Amino acid sequence: MQVYKFGGASVKDAEGVKNLAHVLKTTGYDNLVVVISAMGKTTNALEIVIKNYFDNKAELQSAIHDVIKYHNEILLELFNNEQHVVFNAVKKLFDELSLFFKHNKSPDYNFVYDQIIGYGELISTTIVSHYLNDIGISNTWLDIRDFIKTDNYYRRGNVDWEQTQDLISSNFNTTRLNITQGFLGSDANNFTTTLGREGSDYTAAILAYCLNAKDVTIWKDVPGVLNADPRYFENAQLLNQISYREAIELAFYGASVIHPKTLQPLQRKEIPLLVKSFLNPSNSGTTVGKGKLIEPEVPCFIVKKNQTLISLSSLDFSYIVEENISEIFNLLHLYKMKVDVIQNSAISFSVCIDNLYNNLDKLLQHLKAKFKVTSYDNVSLYTIRHYNDEAIDNLEKGKTVLLKQLTPHTIQIVTT
């Protein structure tokens, strides 16, 4: 059994869907599960739909129409006959989306987010499945929510591994080509949950673990895992091979090619992860597995934008001790802040966070009751693995450094 994952960039238009079929014909598709993300920027477009539902209902239908129009254009390029059953199948999904808005009673943004955002994946896989069947690549469309069960931590669901393993082992037909969604699961009440943004890689890893797959291939618009994101860094190099440990480190610090949770289930069963280009499917790409730490041995650069740096000090110049640190961490957990860097001294404590749930103002108000608080918005967090002096100098050039932290293999720098 093998697992493939195709991201949104690979199916952003009709040509992308046709290329996905080309990849399957090139590599073979026996005993294969294909996990597919929402098409192009559909997730972003659905986030606008959700925002309008809460904040600007006058624009809600217009935002939904934009998503419908985008997918209809792809449908019309892929299918010559507008009477094809796929048009009705996609319409039915959009009708479900609209029906949810009419009947929803919950004011919980995170719950509503998860019920709506997954329609991107449901629609994309419906289109791809029908297209593949039409051109002779027989497949079965599966609703991943019937297989991956989570708790009700909406927008960042935690997998119930025992139940998920049982459902996949009992109900998955591994002799077929299966097409399914990334990113999604369901809770005990069968409400949709999501695994976090970019969670489709994690979906592929969950399936691979539960199916004892031979390997997982993530198909990207880059040659493989690069030592830097080419959108932000010049002269990015292909890494031919990296170890599970190194990949987990890179993912932890925010490397965008691999989802932070993806490697853990694969490493437990030593299932190799391949990262390859859907534009050049015959190229070798990058292999993540046991073996050499990193090849070639070059510095690896990661950047996280739109972070917040919070610096705390005691009001009376007393020490920041264990009791204070414990309280700070409890507040970070309470307000669902993702912590990326921590630094403390005798009388100060700094933390760089990702304000995913928009609770920053509440957190700062709470902290100001006991500490002197300074915050810096929209900062950038740079991480260099296997750094050298030249890499640090080039990174810091022209920037204001607010925080710097070094370990033997990693340096993290927060800049404005």
N, C-alpha and C positions, 0 to 999 in steps of 0.2 A: 504494500500500500504506500502511495505517495500523496503528499498534500502540496498543492500549489496555492499561492495567494496573489491575487492581482489587485493593486491599489486603484484609486480613483483616476489617476493620470493615465492608466493603461486602457481605461474604457470611457474616456472623456467625450468621445464622439463615435460615429458609425465606423470610421476607419479603425479606431481603437478596438472595437468589438471584433471586427474582421481580423485584426492582427492577433487578438487573443486566440481566435480559431486557428490562425497560422501557427502560433506557438504550439498549440495542442497537436496539430498535424506533424510538426517538426519533431517534437519530443515523444509523441505517443501519449495515449490517454487511457490505457487499461488500468484498472485498480487505482483510480485517482479521485481525490476530493479537491474541487476547486472552490476556494473562498474568494469572494469578490466584494469590494468596497462600493460605496455610492459613486455614481458617475461624476467625474470632474470635480467641480466645487459645489455639488449638491448639498453636502452637509452644511456648508456655510450658508447656502441659500435657505435651507430649512431653519437654520438658527435665526435668520431674519424673519421668517414666518412666525417662529415662536415669540420673538421679541415683539412683533406687531400684535400678536394675540394678547399679550399682557399690556403693552404700552400704547398701541396705535391701531385699534381695531378697524379704523377706516381704510387702512392700507393692507389689511390681512388678505383679502381676496386677490388683490393685485399681486402680492408676494407669492401666493399659492399658484396663481396663473403663470408667473414667470417660471416656476419649477415644472409645471405641466407642459408649457410651450417648449422648454429645453428638451424634455424627454420625447415629446411628440416629433420634434425635428429629427431626432436620432431614429425613432421608429419608422418614419417615412423614408429615410435613406436605407434602412435595413430590409424593410418588407414592402414589396411592390403593391400588395393588395390591402387596402384599408379595412377590408372585411376579415382580415386575419385575426384569429382568436387572441393574439397577443395584445391588440389594441383594447379589447374589452377587459383583459386581465389587468392591464395597467390602469385603466379607468376605474376598475373596481377598487384598486388600492388607493387611488386619489379620493374616491368617494368615502372610503373608510376614514381617511385623514380628515376630511371635512366634517364627517359625522362625529368624530371625536370632539372637535371644537364646539359643535352644537350641544353636546350632551355632557361635556366635562364639568364636574363640580369642584374639582380640586384646585386650590390656589397655590399649590406647591410647584414652584418653577421646575425643580429638579425632576419631579414625577412627570410633569407635562413634557419636559424636554425629552425624556426617554421614550415616551409613548409616540412622539412625533418624529424624532430624528432618524429612527430606524427605517422609515419608509424609503429613504434613499437606497439602502441596501436591498430591501425587498423588491423595489422597482428594477434596480440594475440587474439583479440576478434573474428576475422574470424575463427581461428582455434578452439577456445573454442565453439563457436556457432555451427559449423559443428559437432564437437564431441558430444555435448549434444544432438543434433537432432538425431545423429546416434544411441545413446544408449536409445532413447525413451523419452528424456527430451525436449519436443517441445518448441522452443523459436523463437523470432524474433530478428534479428541483426539490430541495429540502428546506424546510423552515428551521433554521438553527435554534430558534427559541424552544423547539420541542426537545432539544438535546442538551443544551447548556443551561444549567440551572444555577441561579445565584441568590444571594440575599437581596433585600430591598434597599441597598445603598445606591440610590439612583445616581447615574452618571459615573459611577465607579464601582460597579457590582463585584462582589467577591464570590468566586466560583465555589459551589458545593461539589467538590470533586467526587465524592462517593456516588451521589445521585447522577451526576453527569456521566461518570464512567459506566454506570449501569444502563443508562438510557442509550448511550452510544453503542455499547457492546451488544445490547439486545435488539436494536432496531436499525442499525446501519447496514445496508447492503454493500459490502466491499467489492463485489464483482462488477459493479456498475461505475460509470462516470457520474459523480454526484456534484451538483452545483448548489452552493449555499452561501449564506451571508457571513460577513465578518462583523465584529463589533457588538453583536447582540446576544442577549440571553433572556431568561424570564425568571420571575420570582415564584414563590409558593402559590401566589394567587394568579399566576399566569399573566401578570402585567409585564410589559417589556422592560428590560434593563439594558444598560450598556456597560462596556468594560473599560471605558475611558477613551478619549480621543486617540486615534491611531490604533485602536484595539483590534483591528482585523488581523494583524500579525499574531496577536495573542490567541485569537480564535483558531488560527492555523496550528499553533503549538498545542492548544488543548486537544484538538482533534488528533494530531499526530501522537500525542501521549496516550490517549485513550484507545487508539487503533494500532499502537505499536508500529507506527509507520517507519518505512525505510529512511525517509528524509523529508524535509520541508524546503520548498523553494519559494522565495519571495521575489516576484517579478517587478522590477523598478524601471524608471526612466534614466537610471545611471548604470555604469558598467558593473557595479557591485558596491561593497562597503568602501567608502573613500576615507582618507585621513582628515577630511574637512568638507564642510558643506560648500559646494562651489558657488552658491548664491552669496556667500559672505566672505569666502577666502579664495585667493588666487592660487593657481597651480596645485589643485587637489590631486592626490595620488591614489591609485587603486591599491587596496590591501588584498593580497592574494589569499591570505589565510590568517585567521585570528582564533584564539582559544575561546572556549565558553567563558572562562573567567574574564578575559580581556573584553569580550563583547558585553558581558554583564556590567563591567565597569563603565564602558562607553555609554551603554544604555542608561545606566543610573545617572550619569552626568548630563544626559539629554541628547545623545546622538540620535538624529531623526530617522535614520535608516531602520533601526530595530526598536520595537516597543520594549519598555523596561521590563515587563513581565514575561516576554516571549521566551527568553533563554532558559528560565528556571525549569519548566517541565521538560524541555528538550534535553537539558544537561542531565537530569535525573535518569533518563533512559539512554543517554549518549546517542541521541538522534541528531545527525548532522543538519545544519541549516545552510542552505545555499542562497546567496543573494545574486541575482542575475538580471541582465537587461532584456526587457521584452522586445527591444528593437533589434537585438542581436542574440537570439536564443541559443545559438551554437557556441557562443563564447563561454569561458569557464567561470567568470565572475569571482565571487569570494566564497570560501568555505569556512564556516564556523563550526568548530568541533574540538576534539582532543588534539593535543600536539603543541606545536610552536606557539609561543605567546602572541607574536605578531610578525608578519612577514609582508613587506620589508619593515625593518625597524626604523620608523620615522615618527616625529611628533604628530599627535592627533589633536585636532582643534575642534572645540564644540562651543556654540554660543546659544544662550537663552536670552531672548529679548523681553522687554516689558515686565521686568521683575521689580520687586520693591525691597529696598534695603532699610531695615529698622535697626537703629542703634539705641540702646537703653543704658542708663546709668542710674545709680541710686540717688534719691533726693538728698540724702544726708551724707554722701560720700562713704557710706559703709560698704563692706565687701558684698559682691554678688556671689552668694554661696549656694549650696545645694538646694536649700529651701526655695530661694528665688528662682533658680533655674527650673526646678520642678513646676513651680507655678506658671512660669512662662510657657513651658511645653504643654501644660494642661490647656492654656488659653489658645495656643496654636492648634491643638487638636480640636478644641471646642469650636473654633471658627474655620476648621477644615482648610488650614493653610498648608501647602506643600513646601517643606523646608529644603533648600538647596545648599546653603552654606551656613555654618555656625562658627562664631569666633568670640571668645570671651577673655577678659583680663580680670584683675582684682576688683575693679569697680565699674566695669562695662560689659555689655553683652550685645553682639550684633548678629543679625540673622537676615539672610536673603531668602525671600519667599515668592511663591507664585500664588497670586490672589484669584484662584480659579472660581471660587464661589462668591466673589464680590462682598466679602465680609471685612474688608480692611478697615473701614471707618469704625465699625463696632470693636474690632480688636484694639485699635489705637486708643479709643476712648477708655477701654478697660485697662490697658497698660498704663495710661497717664495717671490713673488713680494711685499708683505706687512707684512709678519710675519717671525720670526725665526722659522724654522720647523725642528722637529725631528720625524722620522718615524721608527717603529719597524715592520718588516714583520714576517709572520708566527707565530704570537702569538696565545695563546689560551684564550678564554673567558669562565670563569666558573661562573655559576649562582647557588645559593642555595636558594630555597624557604623554609621558616620556619626553618631557620638555628639555630644552637646552637654552643657553643664554641667548642665542640668536632668535629663537622662537619667542621668548619673553620680550626681548627688545622690540621686535617687529610688531608684536601685539599691542604693547603699551604706547607706541609712538602716536602722538597727537591726541591721547586720551587722558582724562582725569581719573586717577585710580582712587577709589573710595575704600577698597578692602583688598588685601592680598593674603593668600594662605597657601603654604607649600607643604607637601609631604614628599617622600623620596621619589615617587613616580608621577605625582599630579600637582599642578598648580591651578588655583582658582583666583580669578581677578574680577572684581566688580567695578565697572566704570560708568560714568555718565555719558 
